[in-house]
Amino acid sequence: MKNAVTKNIFDWVTMLVACVIYSLGIALFLSPNALAPGGMSGVAIIINKLTGLPTGMMIIILNIPLLIAGFFVVGRWFLVKTICSIAVSSTLIDLWPKIIPKYVPITEDKLLAGIAGAVLCGIGIGIIFRCGGSTGGTDIVAKLLRRVVPNIKTGSIFLIVDSVIIIASVFATKHLENALYAGISLFLTSFIIDKVLYGSDEAKLLIIMSSDPDKVAQALLTDIDAGVTFANGSGAYTGKETKIIFCVVKKQLFHKAKRLVCEVDPASFIIVSNASEIFGEGYKAHNGEEL
């Protein structure tokens, strides 16, 4: 119970920090340079440039119908965390120009602004998603679509939906160059979101054939604490019965595991493949929420 409470507090604090990061990306880089990288924030930036209405306030207004949909489909706590995220980030987006006016914008170079804003927004959105909330807009759309098409990664959904908004910004602002910079920003944001959400789950699957499988398996178990599974097999040419080793290791441990296997059995045969998501002990929980 105590661990659950501690984790919940940690998630809330982390989410609020992520809101600050996200708001800095919008307020200091994207919005003052009229770069609308999709989402409700992108639509709000377009409206801000056309009408002068505050970007943060428009984000809140535009998100109301999506919040209602999110409540019925995703659940109460998602709605609570999303409202909190929208309120904090939107308020900060409108406050930063007043708090630190000489740093808004930090740069007027649209390429640099697009890259810096994308990095901050991607990190912020990804962390907020991991904490069970969202910044509204495309985040909610992505969350809803993931329920229907879970095989599509969240960043890819952002890329598709937000591309439509960027195209619309060309007609609204009559500024093709800004849209091109926003497109670069969107691509980078989508990439970073996927890295934040799924990067830590990526691993390498090793299928190892060795003349001394027991020794290889023991070395993997002892030296890198990797999970090892044996499968019975036989050589098609020799007909000899053997044990095939299946081992999943984190990406950062892959080279150590490969070197270890080669030291134990230089003649071993190793097949390596990428595992984008792993469920089980040491990785994702089977009943964990799809991000």
Sequence and secondary structure as in RCSB ss.txt:
>XXXX:A:sequence
MKNAVTKNIFDWVTMLVACVIYSLGIALFLSPNALAPGGMSGVAIIINKLTGLPTGMMIIILNIPLLIAGFFVVG
RWFLVKTICSIAVSSTLIDLWPKIIPKYVPITEDKLLAGIAGAVLCGIGIGIIFRCGGSTGGTDIVAKLLRRVVP
NIKTGSIFLIVDSVIIIASVFATKHLENALYAGISLFLTSFIIDKVLYGSDEAKLLIIMSSDPDKVAQALLTDID
AGVTFANGSGAYTGKETKIIFCVVKKQLFHKAKRLVCEVDPASFIIVSNASEIFGEGYKAHNGEEL
>XXXX:A:secstr
 HHHHHHHHHHHHHHHHHHHHHHHHIIIIIGGGT   SHHHHHHHHHHHHH   HHHHHHHHHHHHHHHHHHHT 
HHHHHHHHHHHHHHHHHHHHHHHHSGGGSSS   HHHHHHHHHHHHHHHHHHHHHTT   STHHHHHHHHHHH T
TS HHHHHHHHHHHHHHHHHHHH  HHHHHHHHHHHHHHHHHHHHHHHGGG EEEEEEE SSHHHHHHHHHHHS 
 EEEEEEEE TTT  EEEEEEEEEEGGGHHHHHHHHHHH TT EEEEEEES  BSTTSB TT    
